[in-house]
Amino acid sequence: MANPFDAMVARMDAATVNLMSDKVTINGVSFDAVESQFVAEMGPLVGDGLSLVVFSLAVSPRKGDAIHWKGQDYIVTRKQLFNGKPQIWIE
């Protein structure tokens, strides 16, 4: 049985997906993702970019992977984990 914190995290993830997610296709496979806003770490040296948090542990995106999101094609340029989920930057 999951501890209460893990159960709450699962409920919050489900609510986030139900209310805010869009489908993103990564290398031909569809996943739920939420657009992510992030703080520019070094102001104009990093700047803002377009990133998505993918709500699936079944995906392990890599730099250069093909993405289709909101009717447009993109390429993964960077990735990291965000709260245990893949966060990808796309161009």
N, C-alpha and C positions, 0 to 999 in steps of 0.2 A: 504494500500500500504506500502511495506517495505521501510525503510529509505535507502539512498544510500549505507551506510556502510554494512547493512545486505545483500543488493543485491550484493555488491562486494564479500562479504564472500561466498555467495551461488555460485557465478561464479567461484571463486577460488577453492572451494571444488569440484565442478563438473569437473574442469580441472585436479585437483589432482587425482580424481578417474579415469578419462578417461586415463590419462597418466601413472599412477604409481600403481594402485591398483591390488591386487590379490583377488580371492575369498577365504574367510575363512568360515568354517562351525562351528557354535557354537551350540551345542546340537541339531544337525541335520538341522539347518536352515542356509542358505547361505547369507553372507553379503560381501560388499566390505571393504577391509582393506589395510592399507599401513604399511609396516615395519617401526618402529620408532627407531631412534637413540637417545640416551639420555646421558646426562652428568652424570658420576658417582658422586653422591652427596658427598661421603666421600672417594673418591679414592678407595683403595683396600678393604675397609670395605664393600662397596656396589658392586663395580665392574660393568661390563657391563652385560647386559642380553638381552634376546629376547623379544621385545614388539611390539604390533600392535596397531594402531589407527583404530577403526572401524567407518566407515562413515555411521552410522545409529543411529537414536535415538530410533528405535524400539527394540533395544537389550539392556538388562541390565545384562551383564555377571557377574557371581559370582565366587569366589574362588572355585576351584574344578570342574568347568564346563569343558566338553569335547570339544576339538578344533581339527579340521582337517585343515591343511594348508600346501600347497605345497607338498602334498603326504605323510605327516607325521602326527601322532597323538600327541597331547599335552594336558596339563591340565593348566587351569588358576591358577596362583599362587598369583596374585595381580592385583588390578585395581584402576584407578583413572580417573578423567575427564581431558582431554587435549583439550583446545579450545572448550569446550562444547560437546566433543565426548568421548565415552569410550576408554580409553587406557588400554590394558591388557598386563600383563607379562605372558609368557608361558614357560613351561618346558616340 
